[in-house]
């Protein structure tokens, strides 16, 4: 069952994917989903360039789609993954290197939200 979050479900290539359920809903592996996500973001950028929409429509579409949150979620998930892998291996919970890596990934997510949110 998908993990419940406060983020909305989003359309993904004509399908609604519940936040946290990408692997089960799409049947994808990380090495396939990451390039697909990159391609989707580049398609969005291309559509904005070619779409001829005015500034307010573009900004509203970006706000409505929660692109910044989705991008930041990648780094949140990476941070959590570092801790899960470390815990599964029975690692020391006070391991500085692991804590630094996880905290840095989490900070990137926070920086993305802080940098983008005020501007849109």
Secondary structure by P-SEA (a helix, b strand, c coil): cccccccccccccccccccccccccccccaaaaaaaaaaaaaaaaaaaaaccccaaaaaaaaaaaaaaaaaaaaaaaaaaaaaaaaaaaccccccaaaaaaaaaaaaaaaaaaaaccccc
